């Protein structure tokens, strides 16, 4: 199994992804990818974060969900809600 990279998600920026929630799935949008500086001395992927957006009435509690981005998925991704904006919710997934 290979580690996911930012490039795996680039085709999905600006597109809706399906999140496996109960009682039924919801769709949220992958808003952007933020690449971080590589960690010196480690031969692993470059750390990055995914930022997802949803309507205010779509609320995910912090946790791990199955995200179906279409390619090679679904992927188990842990998200944390950031400070909501007046018109949307923002979630971050960190890949170190």
C-alpha positions in Angstrom: 0.0 0.0 0.0 1.4 3.4 -1.0 1.0 6.6 0.9 -1.4 9.2 -0.5 0.2 12.3 -1.9 -1.2 15.8 -2.8 -1.1 14.7 -6.4 -3.7 12.0 -5.7 -6.2 14.7 -4.7 -5.4 17.5 -7.2 -8.0 16.3 -9.8 -10.7 16.7 -7.1 -10.0 20.3 -6.1 -13.3 22.2 -6.6 -15.3 19.0 -6.9 -17.7 17.3 -4.6 -16.6 14.1 -2.8 -18.9 11.7 -1.1 -18.5 11.1 2.6 -19.8 7.9 4.2 -21.9 9.2 7.0 -24.9 7.6 8.8 -27.8 7.5 8.1 -26.9 8.5 4.6 -23.8 9.8 2.8 -23.2 13.6 2.3 -21.2 15.5 -0.3 -18.7 18.1 0.5 -16.3 20.0 -1.7 -12.5 19.7 -1.7 -11.6 23.4 -1.6 -7.8 23.3 -1.7 -4.6 21.5 -0.9 -1.9 23.0 1.2 1.6 21.5 0.9 4.0 21.9 3.9 7.7 21.9 4.0 9.3 18.5 4.0 10.6 17.2 7.3 14.5 17.1 7.2 16.0 13.7 7.5 12.9 11.7 6.7 12.4 9.9 3.4 8.6 10.1 3.3 6.0 12.1 1.5 5.8 15.9 1.7 3.3 16.7 4.5 0.0 18.3 3.3 -3.5 19.2 4.3 -6.8 19.0 2.5 -9.4 21.6 3.2 -13.0 20.6 2.6 -16.0 22.9 2.6 -19.7 22.2 3.2 -23.0 24.1 3.6 -23.7 25.2 7.2 -26.4 22.5 7.5 -23.9 19.7 6.8 -22.1 19.0 10.0 -19.4 16.4 10.5 -18.1 15.7 14.0 -14.3 15.4 14.2 -13.4 11.8 13.2 -12.5 9.4 10.4 -14.8 8.9 7.5 -14.7 7.0 4.2 -14.2 9.6 1.5 -15.0 8.5 -2.1 -12.9 10.6 -4.4 -13.4 8.3 -7.3 -9.8 7.1 -7.8 -8.3 4.3 -5.7 -10.8 4.9 -2.9 -12.6 5.1 -0.8 -10.0 6.5 1.6 -10.4 6.6 5.3 -9.6 10.3 6.1 -9.7 11.9 9.5 -11.1 15.5 9.5 -11.3 18.2 12.1 -13.7 21.1 11.8 -12.1 24.5 11.8 -13.8 27.8 12.7 -17.0 27.9 10.6 -17.4 30.9 8.2 -20.7 32.8 7.9 -21.7 30.8 4.8 -20.0 27.5 5.1 -18.1 24.9 7.3 -14.4 24.2 6.8 -12.8 20.8 7.6 -9.1 20.0 7.6 -7.4 16.6 7.0 -3.7 16.5 7.8 -1.3 14.1 6.2 2.1 14.1 7.9 
